[in-house]
């Protein structure tokens, strides 16, 4: 078995395991259906690749049968990310328009699919000529790269909206911010950019196609693993987040990073100043930020200030969201402990946990943002 066949084999095994786990959580939460479809398509691609590499003469009709599905990979990731703010899968009529690139791809391959087995094998045997590859496939490659990159950029925008929304309600977002999914999407965009460069290098005689095709297949396996893994480990925390979200009236949630127009009376300047003073006093005396799981609803219950008023005052008076507001207090408390000789034997991570942070990365990021330096440099 060749090296690439071995990669495909392990990709299929890993995909089946991930698919089994995703089916388990999708029984309750349909918003993971796009990822299940994504995993199935990647598994199908890896299977076809493995079979045709063993002996293409026995399976000529499998040649390129999965190629049109490459137009769906990024689209499925986009729909998955878009639905992370929903308790269930939500599809729109306008989503049918998003299938146009896939339909065009199917139509472009249709003449080839209708060829006889002999004609397909003859075409396949001539494949690999740089001149022929460029003439026949350059526009297809460009189209695929542009379409998938557009969907991935849209997915990043949805993640940005999602993160802005959760930061308006929660002080600890590390387990639900889908940071792994964001990193995978960014890596995918870099991969498409690299593929775009190689396509045009081929025009000048760089014989890349065979090798790159295998690399892309291996890359799909890596993306498959991390997207599936992130979905599985984050779903419990996101479910908890959504349950908390449901406790807050929809009109009180900041949407798309913008302050909502409250249906209730807008706060007067005097009322806003009164709430601000009450909030600052409570933060100083009771230090609720030491609770690593503090939510805006919890702070509302503790202060008897409506949660939408707290959000409004924090946004207007401090130009911060709830997450930034609470973490500012945690950083100030950490600065006190870092100067205190009683805590000289504590690690920086332990200091972060003492003041309410739930992870080293969250502590370091917030400290850097608030002070412009790291805990060690401070």
C-alpha positions in Angstrom: 0.0 0.0 0.0 1.4 3.4 -1.0 1.9 6.3 1.3 -1.1 8.2 -0.1 -3.3 5.1 0.0 -2.4 4.8 3.6 -3.4 8.4 4.3 -6.7 7.8 2.5 -7.3 4.7 4.6 -6.7 6.4 7.9 -8.9 9.3 6.7 -11.8 7.0 6.0 -11.4 5.3 9.4 -11.2 8.6 11.3 -14.1 9.9 9.3 -16.3 7.0 10.2 -15.5 7.5 13.9 -16.3 11.2 13.7 -19.5 10.5 11.7 -20.7 8.0 14.4 -20.1 10.6 17.1 -21.9 13.4 15.1 -24.9 11.1 14.4 -25.2 10.7 18.2 -25.5 14.4 18.9 -27.5 15.1 15.8 -30.4 13.0 17.2 -31.1 15.9 19.4 -29.5 18.9 17.6 -30.1 19.1 13.9 -27.8 22.1 13.5 -24.9 19.6 13.1 -26.5 18.1 9.9 -24.3 20.3 7.6 -21.1 18.9 9.2 -22.5 15.3 8.8 -23.0 15.9 5.1 -19.5 17.4 4.9 -18.0 14.4 6.6 -19.9 12.0 4.2 -18.7 13.9 1.1 -15.1 13.8 2.3 -15.4 10.1 3.1 -16.9 9.5 -0.3 -14.0 11.4 -2.0 -11.4 9.5 0.0 -13.1 6.1 -0.8 -13.2 6.9 -4.5 -9.6 8.0 -4.5 -8.5 4.9 -2.8 -10.4 2.6 -5.1 -9.3 4.2 -8.3 -5.7 4.2 -7.1 -5.8 0.4 -6.6 -7.0 -0.3 -10.2 -8.7 2.3 -12.1 -9.6 -0.2 -15.0 -12.0 -1.9 -12.7 -13.9 1.2 -11.7 -13.8 3.7 -14.6 -17.2 5.1 -13.8 -15.9 6.3 -10.4 -13.4 8.7 -12.1 -14.1 12.3 -11.0 -17.5 11.4 -9.8 -16.9 13.4 -6.6 -15.4 16.5 -8.3 -18.6 18.6 -8.3 -19.0 18.1 -4.5 -15.9 20.2 -4.0 -18.2 23.1 -4.5 -20.1 22.1 -1.3 -17.4 21.8 1.2 -17.1 25.5 2.2 -20.8 26.1 1.8 -21.6 23.3 4.4 -19.0 24.9 6.8 -20.7 28.3 6.3 -24.2 26.9 7.0 -22.8 25.0 10.1 -21.3 28.1 11.5 -24.3 30.3 10.8 -26.5 27.9 12.8 -24.4 27.9 15.9 -26.7 30.6 17.3 -29.8 28.5 16.7 -31.1 25.6 18.8 -31.9 23.7 15.6 -31.0 23.7 11.9 -32.4 26.7 10.1 -32.4 26.8 6.3 -33.6 29.7 4.2 -35.2 29.8 0.8 -32.3 32.1 -0.3 -29.9 29.2 0.4 -31.0 27.7 -2.9 -29.1 30.4 -4.6 -25.9 29.2 -2.8 -26.2 25.9 -4.7 -25.7 27.5 -8.1 -21.9 26.9 -8.2 -22.5 23.2 -7.4 -25.2 22.9 -10.1 -22.9 24.5 -12.6 -20.1 22.1 -11.7 -22.4 19.1 -12.1 -23.5 20.4 -15.6 -19.9 20.9 -16.6 -19.0 17.3 -15.7 -22.2 15.8 -17.1 -20.8 15.2 -20.6 -17.9 13.3 -19.1 -20.2 11.3 -16.8 -22.1 10.1 -19.9 -19.0 8.8 -21.6 -18.5 5.0 -22.0 -16.0 3.2 -19.7 -13.5 3.0 -22.6 -13.7 6.7 -23.4 -13.2 7.6 -19.7 -10.2 5.3 -19.4 -8.8 6.9 -22.6 -9.3 10.3 -21.2 -7.7 9.3 -17.9 -4.7 7.8 -19.6 -3.9 11.2 -21.3 -4.4 13.1 -18.1 -1.3 14.6 -16.6 -0.1 16.6 -19.6 0.5 20.1 -18.3 -0.8 21.7 -21.5 -4.0 19.7 -21.4 -4.5 20.2 -17.7 -4.3 23.9 -18.1 -6.5 24.1 -21.1 -9.2 21.9 -19.7 -9.2 22.7 -16.0 -7.8 26.2 -15.2 -11.2 27.9 -15.2 -12.7 25.1 -13.2 -9.9 25.5 -10.6 -10.3 29.2 -10.5 -14.0 28.9 -10.1 -13.7 26.4 -7.3 -11.1 28.4 -5.4 -13.1 31.7 -5.7 -16.4 30.1 -4.7 -15.0 28.2 -1.7 -13.0 31.1 -0.5 -16.1 33.4 -0.6 -18.0 30.9 1.5 -15.2 30.6 4.0 -14.9 34.4 4.3 -18.7 34.5 4.9 -18.2 31.8 7.6 -15.6 33.9 9.3 -18.0 36.8 9.3 -20.7 34.7 10.9 -18.2 33.6 13.5 -17.4 37.2 14.2 -21.1 38.0 14.8 -21.4 34.9 16.9 -18.5 35.9 19.1 -19.8 39.4 19.5 -23.1 38.1 20.6 -21.8 35.7 23.2 -19.5 38.3 24.6 -22.5 40.5 25.4 -23.8 37.8 27.7 -21.0 35.7 29.0 -17.7 36.4 30.8 -16.1 33.0 29.8 -16.4 32.2 26.1 -13.3 29.9 25.7 -15.4 26.7 25.4 -18.0 28.1 23.0 -16.1 30.5 20.8 -15.3 27.8 18.2 -11.7 29.0 18.0 -10.6 25.7 16.5 -13.2 26.0 13.7 -12.0 29.6 13.1 -8.4 28.4 12.8 -9.3 25.6 10.5 -11.2 28.1 8.2 -8.2 30.4 8.2 -5.9 27.5 7.2 -8.4 26.5 4.5 -8.3 30.0 3.0 -4.5 29.8 3.1 -4.6 26.5 1.3 -6.9 27.8 -1.4 -4.5 30.8 -1.9 -1.6 28.4 -2.3 -3.6 26.3 -4.7 -4.3 29.4 -6.8 -0.6 30.1 -7.0 0.2 26.6 -8.1 -2.5 26.7 -10.8 -0.7 29.5 -12.5 2.7 28.1 -11.9 1.5 25.1 -13.8 0.9 27.4 -16.8 4.6 28.0 -16.9 5.4 24.3 -16.8 5.4 23.4 -13.1 4.3 19.8 -13.1 2.2 19.9 -10.0 -1.2 18.4 -10.5 -0.7 14.8 -9.5 1.1 15.7 -6.3 -1.1 18.6 -5.4 -4.3 16.5 -6.0 -3.0 14.1 -3.3 -2.0 16.8 -1.0 -5.5 18.4 -1.3 -7.0 15.0 -0.5 -4.8 14.7 2.6 -5.7 18.3 3.5 -9.4 17.4 3.4 -8.7 14.7 5.9 -7.1 17.1 8.3 -10.0 19.6 8.0 -12.4 16.8 8.4 -10.8 15.7 11.7 -10.6 19.2 13.3 -14.0 20.4 12.2 -15.6 17.2 13.4 -13.6 17.2 16.6 -14.5 20.9 17.4 -18.2 20.2 16.7 -18.2 17.2 19.1 -16.4 18.8 22.0 -18.2 22.1 21.8 -21.8 21.0 21.4 -22.4 20.5 25.2 -21.1 23.9 26.0 -23.0 25.6 23.2 -26.2 23.8 24.3 -25.6 25.3 27.8 -25.1 28.7 26.3 -28.3 28.5 24.2 -30.3 27.5 27.3 -28.9 30.5 29.1 -29.7 32.6 26.1 -33.3 31.5 26.0 -33.7 32.9 29.5 -33.1 36.4 28.2 -35.8 38.1 26.1 -34.8 38.3 22.4 -35.2 42.1 22.5 -32.5 42.2 25.2 -29.8 40.5 23.1 -27.2 42.5 21.2 -27.4 41.3 17.6 -24.6 41.3 15.1 -22.4 43.4 17.5 -24.9 46.2 17.5 -26.9 47.6 20.4 -30.5 46.6 20.1 -33.3 49.2 19.9 -35.1 48.5 23.2 -38.8 48.3 22.9 -39.0 49.5 26.5 -38.3 53.1 27.4 -34.8 54.3 26.7 -32.7 55.2 29.8 -32.4 58.8 30.7 -29.0 60.3 31.4 -29.8 60.4 35.1 -31.0 56.8 35.1 -28.0 55.6 33.2 -25.6 57.4 35.6 -27.5 55.9 38.6 -27.1 52.4 37.2 -23.5 53.0 36.3 -22.7 54.1 39.9 -24.6 51.1 41.4 -22.8 48.7 39.0 -19.4 50.1 39.8 -20.0 50.0 43.5 -21.1 46.4 43.4 -18.2 45.4 41.2 -15.8 47.0 43.7 -17.4 45.7 46.9 -18.6 42.2 45.9 -16.1 41.3 43.2 -18.6 39.1 41.2 -15.9 38.8 38.4 -14.1 36.1 40.6 -16.9 33.7 39.4 -15.4 32.3 36.2 -18.8 31.4 34.8 -20.4 34.8 35.5 -23.2 35.7 33.0 -24.9 39.1 32.5 -28.1 37.4 33.8 -26.3 36.4 37.1 -25.1 40.0 37.5 -28.6 41.2 36.9 -30.0 38.9 39.6 -27.3 40.0 42.0 -27.8 43.8 41.5 -31.5 43.8 40.7 -30.7 45.7 37.5 -32.4 44.4 34.3 -29.8 42.7 32.1 -30.6 44.8 29.1 -30.0 48.0 31.2 -26.6 46.6 32.3 -25.7 45.8 28.7 -26.8 49.3 27.6 -24.8 51.1 30.3 -21.7 49.0 29.7 -21.9 49.7 25.9 -22.6 53.4 26.3 -20.6 54.4 29.3 -17.5 52.1 28.9 -17.6 51.3 25.1 -17.2 47.7 26.0 -19.2 44.5 25.9 -19.9 42.4 29.0 -17.0 40.1 28.3 -14.5 43.0 28.1 -16.0 44.8 31.1 -15.7 41.8 33.4 -12.2 40.8 32.1 -11.0 44.3 32.8 -11.8 43.8 36.4 -10.1 40.4 36.4 -6.9 41.9 34.9 -6.9 44.7 37.5 -7.2 42.1 40.2 -4.4 40.0 38.6 -2.1 43.1 38.7 -2.7 43.4 42.4 -1.8 39.7 43.0 1.3 40.0 40.7 2.6 42.7 43.0 1.7 40.8 46.2 4.6 38.9 47.7 2.1 36.3 49.1 1.6 35.1 45.5 5.2 35.1 44.4 5.2 31.3 44.2 2.1 31.2 42.0 2.4 30.6 38.3 0.9 33.2 36.0 -1.8 30.7 35.0 -2.6 30.2 38.7 -2.9 33.9 39.1 -5.3 34.0 36.2 -7.5 31.3 37.8 -7.5 33.1 41.1 -9.1 36.2 39.5 -11.8 34.4 37.5 -10.2 33.4 34.2 -10.9 29.8 33.1 -7.9 29.3 30.8 -4.3 30.5 30.3 -5.0 31.8 26.8 -8.0 33.9 27.9 -5.9 35.4 30.8 -2.9 36.2 28.6 -5.1 37.7 25.8 -7.1 39.9 28.2 -4.0 41.0 30.1 -2.2 41.9 26.9 -5.3 43.8 25.6 -5.7 45.8 28.9 -2.1 46.5 29.7 -0.2 46.2 26.4 2.2 43.7 28.0 2.3 40.1 29.2 2.0 39.0 32.9 5.7 38.1 32.9 6.8 41.4 31.5 4.5 43.2 33.9 
